[in-house]
Amino acid sequence: MLKTQILRIDRSTLRPLVALVVMVLALSLLSESFFTSDNIFNVMRQVSVNLCISVGMTLVILTGGIDLSVGSILALSGAVSAGLIKSGLQFAGINLHVGFTFFGVVVVALLIGGLLGWFNGQMVTRFKVPPFIATLGMLTIARGMTMLYTNGHPITGLGAQFEYLGTGWFCGIPMPVLVAVLVVLLFALFMRKAPWGRYIYAIGGNERASRLSGIDVNRVKCFVYTVAGVLSAVAALIVTARLDSAQPNAGTGYELDSIAAVVIGGTSLNGGRGSVWGTVIGALIIGVLNNGLVLMNVSPFWQQVIKGVVILLAVIMDRMNAKEA
Amino acid sequence: MKKSLQWSIRILILAVVIALSIKIEPLDQRSTQHFDPARQIEEFWQERLPSLLQGDRVLDADLFRTELKNNRKLLVDRYGSTLGIGAPYSLLLGGEFEVFEVGEELIHIRTEQGAAFDLRTDYIFGNTVREATASFSIDDYENTMDFNLVASELNRRVLQLVVAPVRDQLVKGARLHLIGAVDLPQEGLPKGYFELIPLTIELR
């Protein structure tokens, strides 16, 4: 029962799923290296970061909002977690050094992500700043804070536990993929089963009606931005672990990749329609497309053009869907 | 009763999370292992840098401009230092200059023979100074963060000890002898003038 609830795929997800299957088949025929276990794991590892961010972005877009700050939140969470595990906190006045365990930096990273996301939520709900502007502001603030914290330099050499998160395997699955799968399952279930999951759809469908029916719209909206921040921090931990370093410019442009994954996956930019599973397919399409184009030696400039065209096609299909509905 | 139990459980969870998250120890027990860039650079700045700036690693600024056109490879092989693939070559340049224009962060200077540079006097970032001295290797450091701290400390000293004492005297028409660090891209040339980060400035 639970399994069917989680895996239920709606009609808007079907088209991208077909597109993904066609792409995989075509690339398997065009490149011998594509459909190999090594390459499949490689694609999944690459997709895992975008997937974590995109799940949060799905929730935000479902409410009719947008979050442009996810890449910068990723950078700041990653930098602070790397800095804390590396150097901890020093209080010279009282001769005290506070070191952080791996568990500790995970907690701190998630708290930072959540706090910045909550701040976005407050801007949108309490101060009625349009989501585009509120999160654009946070994009700049968080990036600036990352530069201040790192002094523009990468923080490297983070230890064995970080390394395991980035490059380790558990039960035959790469750790980044495992984390992304857990995130997806958790939120797919949440969106189907939890009342707040239904509220998110309701708010995106008709905010006024949701408010009149007793849903605390501001609270739910604030929650989705907080979740987007937390999931950016999860992605930050994966990125930092994979590179064994926190880069001050990490996450640049990730907001666009995640929006693309959500849109390609059939979630409406107007809110109220879409699913976490659609986003999974959208993220996989982007990952497979990137990987396939590299394997076929397509110029990086053309890769950008092709990705842009795919996103535009997805939006056009979304508009057509909306008209049909 | 029910509320106090809830709070007790919350506090207990919080205490467990904190206990699992942090390790507290006296700072002085760690300081022996902790990398101190200021101490290392103090020694470099006082003892090794002066002889380095008088040595044959410093290229004449006019020669730099002519050799750049005629024999770039020899120039970088002989005087350049680079972090690796894609990173610029950093060199030490010296010469007699005249100030032509004074900006907030950059001062435009030229030699008598017309080699023009922008002297950076604020917002000094990056690895140019560290690399130009060719005195530091990543292999000597535990991690790149420590290596980067060396660059930051050098940049800080340039601002405080080289630029700040003479900044007010760097006016249009001032003549100076200076040695500085410059970045040369692996290929091509910078869009504007080469930016020179001073290591010594002597007003004439």
HADDOCK unambig.tbl for C-alpha pairs under 7 A between the chains (distance, minus, plus):
assign (segid A and resid 92 and name CA) (segid B and resid 27 and name CA) 6.92 0.50 0.50
assign (segid A and resid 95 and name CA) (segid B and resid 26 and name CA) 5.53 0.50 0.50
assign (segid A and resid 95 and name CA) (segid B and resid 27 and name CA) 4.80 0.50 0.50
assign (segid A and resid 95 and name CA) (segid B and resid 28 and name CA) 6.57 0.50 0.50
assign (segid A and resid 96 and name CA) (segid B and resid 25 and name CA) 6.08 0.50 0.50
assign (segid A and resid 96 and name CA) (segid B and resid 26 and name CA) 4.72 0.50 0.50
assign (segid A and resid 96 and name CA) (segid B and resid 27 and name CA) 4.67 0.50 0.50
assign (segid A and resid 97 and name CA) (segid B and resid 24 and name CA) 5.78 0.50 0.50
assign (segid A and resid 97 and name CA) (segid B and resid 25 and name CA) 5.35 0.50 0.50
assign (segid A and resid 97 and name CA) (segid B and resid 26 and name CA) 5.77 0.50 0.50
assign (segid A and resid 97 and name CA) (segid B and resid 27 and name CA) 4.82 0.50 0.50
assign (segid A and resid 98 and name CA) (segid B and resid 22 and name CA) 6.36 0.50 0.50
assign (segid A and resid 98 and name CA) (segid B and resid 23 and name CA) 5.70 0.50 0.50
assign (segid A and resid 98 and name CA) (segid B and resid 24 and name CA) 4.64 0.50 0.50
assign (segid A and resid 98 and name CA) (segid B and resid 25 and name CA) 6.62 0.50 0.50
assign (segid A and resid 99 and name CA) (segid B and resid 22 and name CA) 5.46 0.50 0.50
assign (segid A and resid 99 and name CA) (segid B and resid 23 and name CA) 4.83 0.50 0.50
assign (segid A and resid 99 and name CA) (segid B and resid 24 and name CA) 6.13 0.50 0.50
assign (segid A and resid 100 and name CA) (segid B and resid 21 and name CA) 5.69 0.50 0.50
assign (segid A and resid 100 and name CA) (segid B and resid 22 and name CA) 4.44 0.50 0.50
assign (segid A and resid 100 and name CA) (segid B and resid 23 and name CA) 6.09 0.50 0.50
assign (segid A and resid 101 and name CA) (segid B and resid 21 and name CA) 5.16 0.50 0.50
assign (segid A and resid 101 and name CA) (segid B and resid 22 and name CA) 5.76 0.50 0.50
assign (segid A and resid 103 and name CA) (segid B and resid 20 and name CA) 6.77 0.50 0.50
assign (segid A and resid 103 and name CA) (segid B and resid 21 and name CA) 5.57 0.50 0.50
assign (segid A and resid 104 and name CA) (segid B and resid 20 and name CA) 6.71 0.50 0.50
assign (segid A and resid 104 and name CA) (segid B and resid 21 and name CA) 3.55 0.50 0.50
assign (segid A and resid 104 and name CA) (segid B and resid 22 and name CA) 6.19 0.50 0.50
assign (segid A and resid 153 and name CA) (segid B and resid 148 and name CA) 6.48 0.50 0.50
assign (segid A and resid 154 and name CA) (segid B and resid 145 and name CA) 6.56 0.50 0.50
assign (segid A and resid 155 and name CA) (segid B and resid 145 and name CA) 5.27 0.50 0.50
assign (segid A and resid 156 and name CA) (segid B and resid 143 and name CA) 6.31 0.50 0.50
assign (segid A and resid 156 and name CA) (segid B and resid 144 and name CA) 6.06 0.50 0.50
assign (segid A and resid 156 and name CA) (segid B and resid 145 and name CA) 6.16 0.50 0.50
assign (segid A and resid 157 and name CA) (segid B and resid 143 and name CA) 6.06 0.50 0.50
